[in-house]
């Protein structure tokens, strides 16, 4: 498959791939990152033997999103240790401010 036809086929599937990624990640910026990573993987793969490119792309973007979710999960404890999570800031705030944060 030529680069031009591969690009055209990817663009045909892009709206559906974006929808799948957004449903999994819930973030437009992460969705765009997943789409870019999927494009990179498709350019590196031998897609000549792929009969159903749309299904293959859906599988690839699903795996990319799962990898991103795993990475997000492993980064969360480090963020808490450094005090970057909102919950930690609220927990260590002065009592008057904490009650305002909980009321909001």
C-alpha positions as CSV (number, residue, x, y, z in Angstrom):
1,X,0.0,0.0,0.0
2,X,1.4,3.4,-0.9
3,X,1.8,6.2,1.6
4,X,-0.9,8.3,-0.1
5,X,-3.5,5.5,0.0
6,X,-2.5,4.6,3.5
7,X,-3.0,8.2,4.6
8,X,-6.3,8.4,2.8
9,X,-7.6,5.2,4.5
10,X,-6.4,6.5,7.9
11,X,-8.2,9.8,7.4
12,X,-11.4,7.9,6.5
13,X,-11.2,6.1,9.8
14,X,-10.0,9.1,11.9
15,X,-13.5,10.2,13.2
16,X,-14.3,6.8,14.5
17,X,-10.8,6.3,15.9
18,X,-11.0,9.7,17.6
19,X,-14.4,8.7,19.1
20,X,-13.0,5.4,20.5
21,X,-9.9,7.2,22.0
22,X,-12.0,10.0,23.5
23,X,-14.4,7.5,25.1
24,X,-11.4,5.7,26.7
25,X,-9.3,8.6,27.7
26,X,-11.7,11.5,28.3
27,X,-9.2,14.1,27.1
28,X,-8.9,15.7,23.7
29,X,-5.2,16.3,24.0
30,X,-4.6,12.6,25.0
31,X,-6.9,11.6,22.2
32,X,-4.8,13.5,19.7
33,X,-1.7,11.9,21.1
34,X,-3.3,8.4,20.7
35,X,-4.2,9.2,17.1
36,X,-0.6,10.3,16.4
37,X,0.8,7.2,18.0
38,X,-1.6,5.0,15.9
39,X,-0.5,6.8,12.7
40,X,3.2,6.1,13.6
41,X,2.4,2.5,14.2
42,X,0.6,2.1,11.0
43,X,3.5,3.6,9.0
44,X,5.9,1.2,10.6
45,X,3.7,-1.9,10.1
46,X,3.3,-4.2,7.1
47,X,-0.3,-3.4,6.3
48,X,-0.3,-5.3,3.0
49,X,-1.6,-8.4,4.7
50,X,-4.3,-6.6,6.7
51,X,-7.8,-7.4,5.2
52,X,-9.8,-5.1,7.5
53,X,-7.8,-2.0,8.0
54,X,-10.6,-0.3,10.0
55,X,-10.7,-3.1,12.5
56,X,-7.0,-3.3,12.7
57,X,-6.8,0.5,13.4
58,X,-9.4,0.1,16.1
59,X,-7.4,-2.6,17.8
60,X,-4.2,-0.5,17.6
61,X,-5.8,2.6,19.0
62,X,-7.4,0.6,21.8
63,X,-4.0,-0.8,22.7
64,X,-2.4,2.7,22.6
65,X,-5.2,4.0,24.9
66,X,-4.7,1.2,27.3
67,X,-1.0,1.9,27.4
68,X,-1.7,5.5,28.1
69,X,-4.2,4.7,30.9
70,X,-1.6,2.3,32.5
71,X,1.0,5.1,32.3
72,X,-1.5,7.6,33.8
73,X,-2.2,5.1,36.7
74,X,1.5,4.7,37.5
75,X,2.2,8.4,37.4
76,X,-0.6,9.2,39.9
77,X,1.2,7.9,43.0
78,X,4.3,9.9,42.1
79,X,2.2,13.1,41.7
80,X,0.7,12.5,45.2
81,X,4.1,12.1,46.8
82,X,5.2,15.4,45.3
83,X,1.9,17.1,46.5
84,X,0.6,17.8,43.0
85,X,-2.9,16.3,43.4
86,X,-5.8,18.5,44.3
87,X,-6.8,16.2,47.2
88,X,-3.4,16.5,48.8
89,X,-3.5,20.3,48.6
90,X,-7.0,20.4,50.2
91,X,-5.9,18.0,52.9
92,X,-2.9,20.2,53.9
93,X,-4.7,23.5,53.6
94,X,-5.7,25.6,56.6
95,X,-9.0,24.4,58.2
96,X,-11.1,27.4,57.1
97,X,-9.9,27.0,53.5
98,X,-10.5,23.3,53.6
99,X,-14.2,23.8,54.6
100,X,-14.6,26.2,51.7
101,X,-13.0,23.7,49.3
102,X,-15.4,21.0,50.5
103,X,-18.4,23.2,50.2
104,X,-17.5,24.1,46.6
